[in-house]
Amino acid sequence: MSNVNTKSLSVSRIKDSLTNFSFVLPAVLIFSIFYIYPFFDIFNLSLKEWNGISSHKIFIGLANFKELMQDKIWWTSMKNACFITLIALTFQNALALALALACDRKMRLEKFYRVVFFIPPVLSEIVVGFIWRWILNSGVQDGQHIGLLNFWLDKIGLHHMVHNWLSDPKTALACIAVVHSWKGFGWGFIMLLAGLQTIDKQLYEAAKVDGAGGWKTFTNVTVPMMIPVILVVVILTILGSMQVFVLVLSMVGQGLVYHTEVPVTRILSAMTGTNRFGYACAMGVNFGLILICVSFAFKVISDKMKQA
């Protein structure tokens, strides 16, 4: 009798496992087809020399990766992407947190502000890029500046600040970083606001009873409770900023100026400029592994902070 019960229990467990697996199977298939298989296929191409058209592919081993390690333009593009990411982590997320804290309080037109702050992320990157390119334009027509920023700088007497913002190596990358942060802060705003609204209000009341001021309440109540959400926002900010692409193309054009080169535009130039698809795949593999390592590192940090 016990053997029958054991067998029926095992069969029931197997059925439950199969039922549970059937729910995640579509997601696993989609992830395998569109992520895992392409990654291994790209890694296979990175070991070959291929022009992207002919069926003839020459196996060259790790030669593309060895060349990549000495490619100064590639590492410059990584440095540029890190700069954009740094601006996004500081300026973008600080702005998102400040606005989320403001909207978490009862205020007039609260829902209106939430909608307005989320408009930039839903706009097309190409449209945003072209608009800001027009704003930062340095051209002159009929004695007047075409660009909106230079026009007003000239009007208010700041003639010395009028220049080509997107061609100057000192300002071009900073302009792209600020525009990227302006466009992306809405995502962080929504996530941080959602996190703030999950904090039990009784914690704030208890802190107030204990005589804690605004800053102590923020550091001792809000920040500890928001750490999981903040870490998710940080990870998504890093991954999104490191992969910035369309905004750079729409603001500086197809020329891919050296001082505004980012990893994805560098990969594009290797594909379309020199027809070295194998080398471009090596860049993609290298870039993907870096992002995976960064994500894994923050995942470990997140787990440790949750346990603390």
C-alpha positions as CSV (number, residue, x, y, z in Angstrom):
1,M,0.0,0.0,0.0
2,S,2.9,2.4,0.8
3,N,4.5,1.6,-2.5
4,V,1.3,2.5,-4.4
5,N,1.1,5.8,-2.4
6,T,4.7,6.6,-3.1
7,K,4.3,5.9,-6.9
8,S,1.2,8.0,-7.1
9,L,2.9,10.8,-5.2
10,S,5.9,10.6,-7.6
11,V,3.5,10.7,-10.6
12,S,1.7,13.7,-9.1
13,R,5.0,15.5,-8.6
14,I,6.1,14.8,-12.2
15,K,2.8,16.1,-13.5
16,D,3.1,19.3,-11.4
17,S,6.6,19.8,-12.6
18,L,5.6,19.4,-16.2
19,T,2.7,21.7,-15.7
20,N,4.9,24.4,-14.2
21,F,7.5,23.9,-16.9
22,S,4.8,24.3,-19.6
23,F,4.2,27.8,-18.4
24,V,7.8,28.9,-18.7
25,L,8.5,26.9,-21.9
26,P,7.4,29.7,-24.3
27,A,9.6,32.2,-22.6
28,V,12.6,29.8,-22.6
29,L,12.1,29.1,-26.3
30,I,11.9,32.8,-27.2
31,F,15.0,33.5,-25.1
32,S,16.9,30.6,-26.7
33,I,15.9,31.5,-30.3
34,F,16.4,35.3,-30.1
35,Y,19.3,35.5,-27.5
36,I,21.2,32.3,-26.8
37,Y,21.4,31.0,-30.4
38,P,22.4,34.5,-31.9
39,F,25.1,34.9,-29.2
40,F,26.8,31.6,-30.1
41,D,26.3,32.3,-33.8
42,I,28.0,35.7,-33.4
43,F,30.8,34.1,-31.4
44,N,31.3,31.6,-34.2
45,L,31.5,34.4,-36.8
46,S,34.0,36.3,-34.6
47,L,36.5,33.5,-35.1
48,K,36.3,34.1,-38.9
49,E,37.1,36.7,-41.5
50,W,33.9,37.5,-43.5
51,N,32.8,40.4,-45.6
52,G,29.1,39.8,-44.9
53,I,28.2,38.9,-48.4
54,S,30.1,35.9,-49.8
55,S,29.6,32.4,-48.5
56,H,33.4,32.0,-48.1
57,K,34.4,32.5,-44.5
58,I,38.1,32.1,-43.4
59,F,38.7,30.7,-40.0
60,I,41.3,32.9,-38.2
61,G,40.8,31.8,-34.5
62,L,41.2,34.5,-31.9
63,A,43.0,37.0,-34.3
64,N,40.0,39.4,-34.2
65,F,40.1,39.5,-30.4
66,K,43.8,40.0,-30.3
67,E,43.4,42.9,-32.7
68,L,40.5,44.3,-30.7
69,M,42.7,44.4,-27.5
70,Q,45.0,46.9,-29.4
71,D,42.2,48.9,-31.1
72,K,42.5,52.4,-29.5
73,I,39.3,53.6,-31.2
74,W,37.3,50.7,-29.7
75,W,38.5,51.5,-26.1
76,T,37.9,55.2,-26.7
77,S,34.3,54.4,-27.6
78,M,34.1,52.4,-24.4
79,K,35.4,55.4,-22.5
80,N,32.9,57.6,-24.2
81,A,30.1,55.2,-23.3
82,C,31.3,55.1,-19.6
83,F,31.2,58.9,-19.5
84,I,27.6,59.0,-20.8
85,T,26.8,56.3,-18.2
86,L,28.4,58.3,-15.4
87,I,26.3,61.4,-16.3
88,A,23.2,59.2,-16.5
89,L,23.9,57.6,-13.1
90,T,24.4,61.0,-11.4
91,F,22.4,63.7,-13.2
92,Q,19.6,61.5,-14.6
93,N,18.9,59.4,-11.5
94,A,19.3,62.3,-9.1
95,L,16.7,64.2,-11.1
96,A,14.4,61.2,-11.3
97,L,14.7,60.7,-7.5
98,A,14.1,64.3,-6.7
99,L,11.0,64.4,-8.9
100,A,9.7,61.1,-7.5
101,L,10.1,62.4,-4.0
102,A,8.2,65.6,-4.9
103,C,5.3,63.6,-6.6
104,D,5.1,61.1,-3.8
105,R,3.7,63.9,-1.6
106,K,0.1,65.2,-1.9
107,M,0.2,68.2,-4.2
108,R,-1.9,69.9,-6.8
109,L,-1.7,68.6,-10.4
110,E,0.1,65.5,-9.2
111,K,-1.2,63.2,-12.0
112,F,-0.4,65.9,-14.6
113,Y,3.2,66.1,-13.5
114,R,3.5,62.3,-13.6
115,V,2.3,62.3,-17.3
116,V,4.6,65.2,-18.2
117,F,7.7,63.6,-16.7
118,F,7.1,60.4,-18.6
119,I,6.7,62.1,-22.0
120,P,10.5,62.2,-22.9
121,P,11.1,58.4,-22.6
122,V,8.2,57.6,-25.0
123,L,9.4,59.9,-27.7
124,S,11.3,58.5,-30.6
125,E,15.1,58.8,-30.2
126,I,15.5,59.9,-33.8
127,V,13.0,62.7,-33.3
128,V,14.6,63.8,-30.0
129,G,18.0,63.7,-31.6
130,F,17.0,65.9,-34.5
131,I,15.2,68.4,-32.2
132,W,18.3,68.7,-30.0
133,R,20.5,68.9,-33.1
134,W,18.5,71.9,-34.2
135,I,18.6,73.4,-30.8
136,L,22.4,73.1,-30.6
137,N,23.0,74.0,-34.3
138,S,25.8,76.6,-34.8
139,G,24.8,77.7,-38.4
140,V,24.1,81.3,-39.3
141,Q,21.5,82.4,-41.8
142,D,20.8,86.0,-42.8
143,G,23.0,87.2,-40.0
144,Q,21.2,85.2,-37.3
145,H,22.0,81.9,-35.6
146,I,19.8,79.0,-36.7
147,G,20.3,77.0,-33.5
148,L,17.9,77.9,-30.7
149,L,20.6,77.8,-28.0
150,N,23.1,80.0,-29.8
151,F,20.3,82.4,-30.9
152,W,19.3,83.1,-27.3
153,L,22.9,83.2,-26.1
154,D,23.6,85.9,-28.7
155,K,20.4,87.7,-27.8
156,I,21.2,88.0,-24.1
157,G,24.8,89.1,-24.8
158,L,26.7,85.9,-24.1
159,H,28.5,86.0,-27.5
160,H,31.6,84.3,-26.2
161,M,29.6,81.1,-25.5
162,V,28.2,80.8,-29.1
163,H,29.9,78.0,-30.9
164,N,29.4,74.6,-32.6
165,W,28.3,72.5,-29.6
166,L,28.2,69.1,-31.4
167,S,31.5,69.5,-33.3
168,D,33.6,70.8,-30.4
169,P,35.4,67.8,-28.7
170,K,35.0,69.5,-25.3
171,T,31.2,69.8,-25.5
172,A,29.9,67.3,-28.0
173,L,30.0,64.2,-25.8
174,A,28.7,66.2,-22.8
175,C,25.7,67.5,-24.9
176,I,24.9,63.9,-25.9
177,A,25.1,62.7,-22.3
178,V,22.8,65.5,-21.1
179,V,20.2,64.8,-23.8
180,H,20.4,61.1,-23.1
181,S,19.8,61.8,-19.4
182,W,16.9,64.2,-20.2
183,K,15.3,61.6,-22.4
184,G,15.7,58.6,-20.0
185,F,15.0,60.1,-16.5
186,G,11.3,59.3,-16.9
187,W,11.9,55.5,-16.6
188,G,13.8,56.0,-13.3
189,F,11.1,58.4,-12.1
190,I,8.3,55.9,-12.6
191,M,10.2,53.1,-10.9
192,L,11.4,55.2,-8.0
193,L,7.9,56.6,-7.5
194,A,6.4,53.2,-7.5
195,G,9.0,52.1,-4.9
196,L,8.3,55.1,-2.7
197,Q,4.6,54.4,-2.7
198,T,5.3,50.8,-1.3
199,I,7.0,52.2,1.9
200,D,4.7,51.9,4.9
201,K,3.7,55.4,6.0
202,Q,3.8,54.3,9.6
203,L,7.6,54.2,9.4
204,Y,7.6,58.0,8.6
205,E,5.2,58.6,11.5
206,A,7.4,56.6,13.8
207,A,10.5,58.6,12.7
208,K,8.6,61.8,13.2
209,V,7.6,60.8,16.8
210,D,11.3,60.0,17.5
211,G,12.1,63.5,16.5
212,A,13.9,62.7,13.2
213,G,14.1,65.6,10.8
214,G,13.6,65.5,7.0
215,W,17.2,64.5,6.2
216,K,17.4,61.8,8.9
217,T,14.1,60.4,7.8
218,F,15.3,60.2,4.2
219,T,18.7,58.5,5.1
220,N,17.3,56.2,7.8
221,V,13.9,55.2,6.3
222,T,13.6,56.1,2.7
223,V,17.0,55.1,1.4
224,P,17.2,51.6,3.2
225,M,13.7,50.7,2.0
226,M,14.5,51.9,-1.6
227,I,17.8,50.0,-2.0
228,P,16.3,47.1,-4.1
229,V,14.5,49.6,-6.4
230,I,17.6,51.9,-6.6
231,L,19.8,48.9,-7.6
232,V,17.4,47.9,-10.4
233,V,17.3,51.5,-11.7
234,V,21.1,51.6,-11.6
235,I,21.5,48.3,-13.5
236,L,19.0,49.4,-16.2
237,T,20.6,52.8,-16.4
238,I,24.1,51.3,-17.0
239,L,22.8,48.8,-19.6
240,G,20.8,51.4,-21.4
241,S,23.5,54.1,-21.4
242,M,26.3,51.8,-22.5
243,Q,24.2,50.8,-25.5
244,V,23.2,54.3,-26.6
245,F,23.2,54.4,-30.4
246,V,20.3,56.1,-32.2
247,L,20.7,59.3,-30.3
248,V,24.3,59.6,-31.2
249,L,23.6,59.0,-34.9
250,S,20.7,61.5,-35.0
251,M,22.7,64.2,-33.2
252,V,26.1,64.0,-34.9
253,G,25.1,62.2,-38.2
254,Q,26.6,59.3,-40.0
255,G,30.0,60.7,-39.9
256,L,30.7,59.0,-36.5
257,V,33.0,61.7,-35.2
258,Y,35.9,60.2,-33.2
259,H,35.2,62.1,-30.0
260,T,31.5,60.9,-30.0
261,E,32.2,57.3,-30.9
262,V,30.4,54.7,-28.8
263,P,30.6,50.9,-28.9
264,V,27.6,50.3,-31.1
265,T,28.5,53.0,-33.6
266,R,32.1,51.5,-33.7
267,I,30.5,48.1,-34.5
268,L,28.4,49.7,-37.2
269,S,31.4,51.4,-38.8
270,A,33.3,48.0,-38.8
271,M,30.3,46.4,-40.7
272,T,29.5,49.2,-43.1
273,G,32.8,51.0,-43.5
274,T,35.3,48.2,-43.9
275,N,33.0,45.2,-44.4
276,R,34.7,43.3,-41.6
277,F,31.8,41.4,-40.1
278,G,33.9,39.0,-38.2
279,Y,35.7,41.8,-36.5
280,A,32.4,43.5,-35.7
281,C,31.1,40.3,-34.2
282,A,34.3,40.1,-32.0
283,M,33.4,43.6,-30.8
284,G,29.9,42.5,-30.1
285,V,31.0,39.5,-28.1
286,N,33.5,41.6,-26.1
287,F,30.8,44.3,-25.4
288,G,28.2,41.7,-24.5
289,L,30.5,39.9,-22.0
290,I,31.4,43.3,-20.4
291,L,27.7,44.1,-19.9
292,I,27.0,40.6,-18.5
293,C,29.9,40.9,-16.0
294,V,28.6,44.3,-14.9
295,S,25.0,43.0,-14.5
296,F,26.3,40.0,-12.6
297,A,28.4,42.2,-10.3
298,F,25.4,44.4,-9.4
299,K,23.3,41.3,-8.9
300,V,25.8,40.0,-6.3
301,I,25.8,43.4,-4.7
302,S,22.0,43.5,-4.6
303,D,21.8,40.1,-3.0
304,K,24.3,41.0,-0.3
305,M,22.6,44.3,0.5
306,K,19.2,42.5,0.8
307,Q,20.7,40.0,3.2
308,A,22.3,42.8,5.3
